[in-house]
Amino acid sequence: MVALTDRVKAGRLTVEVAEVTTDTTTIRSLDWDRDRFDIEFGLQNGTTYNSFIIRGDQTALVDTSHAKFRQLYLDTLQGLIDPAAIDYLIISHTEPDHSGLVADILQLAPQITVVGAKVAIQFLENLVHQPFKSQQVKNGDTLDLGNGHVLEFVSAPNLHWPDTIFTYDRQTETLFTCDAFGMHYCSDLTYDSNLADIEADYRFYYECLMAPNARSVLSAIKRMKQLGNITTIATGHGPLLRHNVQELTDRYQKWSQEQSKAETTAAVFYYSDFGYSDRLSQAIAHGITRTGVAVEMMDLRSADNQEIRELASMATGLVIGMPPVSGQDAELAQEAEEAISTILASTNKKQTFGLYESGSGNDLSVYPLEVKFKAAGLKPAFPSIRITETPTENTYKLCDEAGTDMGQLLSRDKAIKQMKSLDSDVDKALGRISGGLYIITATKGEVSSAMLASWVSQASFEPLGLTIAVAKDRAIEALMQVGDTFVLNVLEENNYQALMKHFLKRFPPGADRFEGVKTQAANNGSPILNDALAYLECQVASRMELTDHWIVYATIDGGRVSNPDALPAVHHRKVGNHY
């Protein structure tokens, strides 16, 4: 069925064209070298931006591409169809990586009717700065292109943009989902033909972008089941799903059900399309979900006061991105002031809070609001975050760690209760399993992290490999995805106390974990601790998920012992239900 009909190359940016089904063609913009996207600490396999042409008696274009593909994409599109023959441009959501060329399309084809959710149309009016014909759609609405191609729209807000819609073509049983069910994975394969190759990237993508919106995922899946048979999911990123549709949608449902069952919920309020509010909020939300606390994200640009009031009063933790206060966003500033007042009026003394400025230079300062929350009796979960310049990898790391701090604070009582609930005999017996003392260190781009570990074991001879159990709420976990590299530092029996004390302490969000520690760079770029007895350079080969830990299997690329006569430190616990 797949026919690779064209590839236009421009360095490491390529465009591929393939027939998806009868009358449906995809234009896949492949970004082979992209190593970062949104809040992830790093991508191993680049990414793609997928656009689609559906031909009935009328023609619809579903999404565009990233602005970096402007000429490649437009040349490819015009090679496939005369823009004057396109009747509709369907906007799945207005995030720039999918709507970055809308203005260009409208210049080529001003006759096009732009189709999208109400909020999407409003966002686009501010984005393209030119008049255009539009058609607002809501859940259950249809658009008949003729020749059997009846498109039905599914409302899927917050996946992962407030204005997201899915589009279902009844004729081809294809569901166009944009970000949902996608992954950052760039390859020549148009479809998910090899599940083993993509499942790590699929899960990582879910964790970063969808887990903070688990309840919205479940709502979207419920609506999807009302559509009928779905043979293809045409995603906005990565390969299209055809061979493993049921398996991969079931995984989304399972992960989201687990996330939404959390007893504690944090609310993250942000302003899409203002400064870096959306990206920073996603990073904080990602950090919270690491700890098993559920997250509800709410875009204050599109939420009404009743929704804000209900979420603010229900959540145990509140995170708020500072709104605009003046200038061209004056109308938004007034709405934002009302929203903030609604949140404050809905709080109680048992809640915690966190604040951040989005970096636009036109934010409301965090300090007056911080004073108001404290006066209302709420406890800060992390120091207020002020971003005054374009966020870097370390900025997102800071936000992620701040979210983890909030999640750990919110789940602390539950963790203590669980520690006390295990049978004492079993608990004591489990504690007799001894372990070593190790420091895992990792660097990816600008970001570095470290963790004290004891659950480490050699796992294979050929190749040489080992396993490490890493708790899900550890910051370093994001740097131990498949393909990532790290160093396992083995501590010495009579020379480990200083290093253990240093890496056991609680670091504030964004802190340099290696300050005051003597290190040197390994061949893979991660820090080697000079006072360690030995070190091993490792690369993550696979991961297995447990309830509260990841089991990371890594192959060993090199290593060295600094003192052959010394012994490694050994760790003995009295109990086995906590560290």
N, C-alpha and C positions, 0 to 999 in steps of 0.2 A: 504494500500500500504506500510506503514512504518512497518518494522519488526526490532525491537530492538534485535539484535542477540547476543550482547556481551557487557559487561561492565567490564573493568579492573580497579581496584581501587589502588591508591597510595596516601593515605592521602586525600587531597582535590583536587588532580588532577585525573581526570578520562578520559577514552577513550570510546566512544560509536560508535558502528557500526550499520548502518541502510541502507536498500535498498531504494534508491531514486526512480529509475525507472528500467525498464528492462535493465540489463547489466550495471547499474550504482550504485555504492556503495559509501557512505560517511564514512569517519573516522573523527569523531568530537572529538577534544581534548578540554575538558572542564576544565577551570581554575576557580574554584568556588570562590576562595578567592581573586582574583586579584582586588585591589581597586584603581588602577591608570593605565592609558594607554595613552601614548603620552602626549598631553597637558591638558587633562581633569583634573580638580581639584579632581575628585574622581568618582569611579564607584560604583553603588549600587548593581549590580547583576553579578559581575564577567565578564568573557568573554569566547569565544570559538575560536578555530582555526580549520577551516574546510578544509579537503582534500578529493579528490574524485578519484575513480578508474572507468574508462570507458572501457568496454570490447567489442571489435568487433572481427574481425579476428586478429587484433592487439590490444594491450592494452596501454592505456595512463593513467598516474597518473597526476592529476591536483593539483599542489602545495603540500607542505609538512606540517611542523608544526613548532612550537616554540622549540628551543633547550632544554627547560626545560622538554619537553615531550619525549626526545630522546629515552629512552629505552621502555617506554610505547608505543610510536607510532611505532617504528620499530618492536617490538614484535607483535603488532596488525597487521601491514601490512604483515609481513611474515606469520601470521596465515591465512591471506586471499588469498595471492598469492605468488608464488615463484618470487622473484625479477628478476630472469633471464628471466621471461616471460613478463616483462614490456618493451615495445618498446620505449615509449616516456614519458618524464617528461615535462609537460607544466608549465611554470613559468608565473603566472599572473602578478607578479612583484617581485622585489628582496628585498623588505623590510624583515628584518630578522625574523619577527614573522611568515612569510609564507615560506621563503626559508632557514630557519635556519638549516634544515637537508639535504640540497641538497648534500653536500659533503659526508654524510653518505650513501645516496641512491646511489651515484656514486661508492662508495667503494663496496657496495653490488651488484651493477648491472652496471659494467663499459660499457656494451653494449648499454645503454640507449642513445637515442638522446634527447638532451635538446632543447625544443622549446620555443621561446620567442621573444620579440621585440629586435631590434638591440642593443638598449641601455642596455637591460636586459642581453643579452649575454655578452656584454663588462663588465658589473658590475660583473657578475658571474665569469668571468675569473680572476678577481682580488680577488674574495671572496673565491673560493674553492682551488686555487693554485694547480690544477692538470688538465691535458688535458682531454677534453671530446668532444664527437660528438655533434654538434649543428645544429639547423635549425632556421634561422631568418625568422620571419613572419611579415607581415604588414597588414593593414586594407584590408579585402576582401579575403585574402589568405585562402586556405582550406587544410585540412589534412583528408584523407579518411582512417578510421580505418577498413573499411569493415563492412558487415552485416548492412548497412544502416547508420552507425555512421560517417557521414561526418561533420567534425568540421570546422566551419568558425570563423575567428579571427576578432575582432573588436578593432581598436586602441582607447584607452581611456586614453591618457596621463594625468598625474596630479590627478588621482583619486585613492589614493592621492599620487601617486608615479610617477615619470616622465616616467617610462617604462611600465605602466600598459596596459594590453590587456584583453579583455573579450573573452570567448570561447563559441560558440553556437553549440550545438549538434542538427542537423536537425532531427535526428531520434526521439529523446525524447523531443524535443522542450524545452530543458534546457539551460539556459544561466548561465555560470560560471563567476561571476563578482568580486571575491575577496573582496576588501574593499567596493566597491560601493554597496549601498542598504543594507549594513549590520548594525550591532549594537553590542554593548558590553552588551550581555544579555545571562546569562548561566542558562539553565534549562534542564529538562529531555525531553522536547518537541522538536522534530526535526523541526517542522514547525511552522508557524505563525498562529496557530489555534485560538488564543485569541488576537485580535488586541488591546483591551483595556490594556492588560498586558504589551505590548511591545512599544506602540506608544511614550511614554515619552522618553524611551531609544533610539528609532529610531530617534526622532527629535534631541536629545542631540548629538548623534553621527554625524548627518548631520551638525549641527552647528559647531562642533569642527573640523571636517575633510573635509567636502565637501563644505560648504558655501564659504570658501576662494577660491574655484575653481569652482564657479557657472557656468561660461561660458563653462568650460570644461565638466561639468555635462550635460549641454544642448546639446553640440556637441555629447556626447556619447549617449544620449537618442535619438537624431535624427538618429544616425547610427543604434541603436537598432531597431527602427521602420521599418527599411529596411530588417530585418531578417525574418519577418513572425511572426507566433504565438509563444508566450513565455508562457508556462504553469508553469514553475518553474524557480526561480532565486536562484541559488546555491551560496550563499554568503560565504565570507571567515570568517566572524565573526557572531555569534549569530544564531538564527533559520533560516532555509531556507524559502524562500517565495513561498507559493503555494496558500493559501486561499485568500490572499489580494494583489496579484501581481499588478493589475491595480491600486488599491487605493494607494499603497505605492510608485509605480513609478510616479503616478500623483502628489503625494506630493513632490517628489524630483523636478519634473518639475516646479511646482508652486513656491516652495521656491527659486529655482534657477532663475526663471524668475524675481521674485521680487528683488533678489539680483543684478542681472545683469542690471536691469533698473536704477540703481543708477547713478546720474549725475556725480559723482566724482569717480575716480579710483586711487587706490594706487598699485604700483608694488613692489613685494617682490622678490628679487633676492637671491638665495641661492645655496649651493653646496651639493647635496645629497651625502651620503656616505663619508662625511668629517666632522670629529669632531661631533658636535651636531647641525650642521647647519640646517638640515631638521626639527628637533624638535623645535628648537628655532624660525625658520621662521614661522612654523605653529602656534606657540603661538602668535607671533606678528600679523600674518594675522588674527587670530581669534579675537584678540582685535580690529582690524580695522573694521571687519565686524559687530561688535556690534553696531557701530555708523551709520550703513546704507550706508557706503562707500564700493564700490565694490573693490575686490582684484584680481589681476592677479599675480599668482606665476610663477616664471620661474627658472628652474634648469639650472645654467650656465654651467654645465658639458655637457648638451645635446643640448643647444640652439646655433643657429648660430648668427653671428653678425647682420644680417638684422633683425632677430626677436628681438634681444636685443635693437637695435636702435629704432625700431618702438614702443616697449613698454615703453622704457625710455623717449621718446619724448612725448608720449601720456598721461602718468600718471601724476597726480597732486602731488602725494607723492611717494618717492623712499625709499625703505628699502634694505640694502645690507649686507649680511653676508660676513665677511672677508675671502678671499681665502687663500689657502696654498701658502707659499713663497719659500720653499726649501725642501731638503731631498728627500725621495722616491717619493714625489709628484711634482718633478721638472717639468715634462711635463705639468701637470695640472696647476702648478703655472704660467707657461708661457702663457697658454691659458687664465687663469684667469686675468692676467695683461692686455691682449688684451680686455677682456670683460669689465673690469673696465674702461679702456680708452674709450671704445665705449659708456658706460653709461655716463661718464663725458662729452663727446663731444656732447651728445644728450640733455643735460639739458638746462633749462632756469630759469630765476630769479623768476618766479612765483611758482616754485616748492618747496616742503619741502623735507627733507631727514632724515633718521635715520640709524645708523650703529650698528653692533654688531660683536663681536668676538665669534667664535663657541666653544672655549674651548679645541681645540686639542693641543694647545701649539705650533702650527706651523703656526699660522695665520699671515696674514699681519696686522700690528697694525692699529687700527681705527684712530689714531691721524693724520698721514699725509693725509689720505683721507678726514678726517673731515675738515682739513685746506683747501684742494682743493675745496670742496663743498661750504664752506663759501666764499672763494675767488671768486667763480663763482656766488655768490649772492643768493644761496639757504639758506633757513631758517631751522635750526634743529627743528624737531618735538618733540624729546625727547633726553635726555643725552645719549651719546654713551654707549653701554652696553659691558662690558668686562667680559667674563666668563672664569675663569682659572681652574675650577675644574668641576667634574661631576655635571650637573644641578640637583637641588632639586626642590621640589614643589614650594618653594618660588622663585626659578629662573624663572620657567615658569609663575608664577604669575607676576613677574616683567615684563617679555616680553609681556604678555597679556595686562597689564596696559599701557605699552609703546605704544603698537598698538592702544589702545583706545585713548590715548592722541593724536596720529597722526590723527586718524579718526575724533575726535572732532575738531581738528584744521582745517582739510580739509573741514568739513561740517559746520563750524561756520557761514559763510556768508549766507548759505542757511537757517540755523536755525533762524537767525536774520530776514531774509526776511519773513519767515513763521510767525513769531511772529507779524509782522506788517501787515500781510495780512488779519487777521480775522476782521469781522465786529465789530466795537467798542462797540455797544450796547450789542451784544451777549457776547463779551469778558468780559465786565464789569459785566453782569448778572451771567456768569459762575463763576467769581471770588468771588461771594457772597456765594458760597458753602464753608462752613467752614470745617476745619479738625483739628486733634490733632497734637501734636509734639511728635515724637517717634524716637528712635535710634534702628535700627535693627543691631544685632551683630551675627556673625556666625564664626564657626571654623570647618575646615575639615582637618584632618591630621596636616601638618605643617602650613597650610594657614589659616589666619584670615582676616576678613574684617568687615566693618561697613558702615551704610548709614543712613542719616537723612531722615525720611519719614513722610508724613502727610496724604497720601491716604490710610488709614487703617480703617476697619470696621468689627464689629462682623458679622458673616455670618451664624452661626448655633448654636442650643442649644444641639442637640444630634447627633454626639458628639459636644462638645464645639469647635467652629472653628471661624476663622477670615480670611479676605482677605486683601492682600496688593498689591498695584500697584507698580511694580518695572520697571523702565526704562531699556530698553535693553542694554544701554551702561554703566550700573552700574557694577562695578567690583564684587559686592556681588551677582549678579544674578547667577553667576556660582556656588555659594554655596547654591542655593535655588532650586535645582532640586528635583524631587519627591523622597521622602525618607530622604532628608537632614533635619537637625535640626538647629534651630536658637533661639535667644532670642529677644523678642520685649520689649524694655525698654520704659516705659511711663514717659515722662518728667513732672516735677512739675511746676505749674503755676508761682511761684515766684522764681524759682531756675533752670531755663533752659538755661540762656544766655550763660554761660561758655561752656556747653556741645554743644549747638547749634553752637556757634562760632567755636569750635574745629572741629566738624565733617562737617561743611560747607566749610572749607578751602580746597584748592586744594592740594592733596598729590602727591608728585612725585612718579613715578613708583617704586614699591617695598617698599615704606615707611611703617613703623609700624603705623597704624592708632590709636593705643591705647597708644602710648608713652605719658607720663604725665597725663594719665587718670586713676583714681582709679577703679579697677575692681576686681571681684571674679568670679570663675568658676561656671556655672550652672551645674545641673546634666547631661545635654547633652553635656557639654564641652565648650559651647559658653560663652563669657564674659557677666557678669551682671555689669552694671554701678552702682557703689556705690551711686552716687548722683541722681539716677532715683527715681521717686515716686513709681513705681511699675514695675514688670517684669512678662512676660509670657514665659514659655518654650514651643516651638512649633515644629511641624514636618510637612513638606510639604506633602500634600496628593494629590494635583493635580494642574495643571497650565492651563491657557487659554491665547492664544496669541492674542494680539491686534497689531495695526500698529507699535506703538512705545513703548509699555509697555507689560509686562507679568502680568496677574492677578494671584497671587499665593494664593491658598487656603490651610490653614494649620490647623491642629487640635492642641488643647492645652493640654499639658501634666502636667502642674503645674504652679504655680505663687505665688506672694506674694506682699503685699503693705507695704511699709516701714513707711508711715505716713498716717493713716486712716483719719485724719482731713484735709489733704491738697487736693487741687483740681488739676486736670491735666491741662497742658498747652493747649491752643487753638490757632489755626493758622487761621488768616483771610487774604485773598489775595484781591488785588484791581482788578486784571485782571486774566483771566482764561486760557490764551494761553501759559503760561510758568511758571516755578517755581518762 
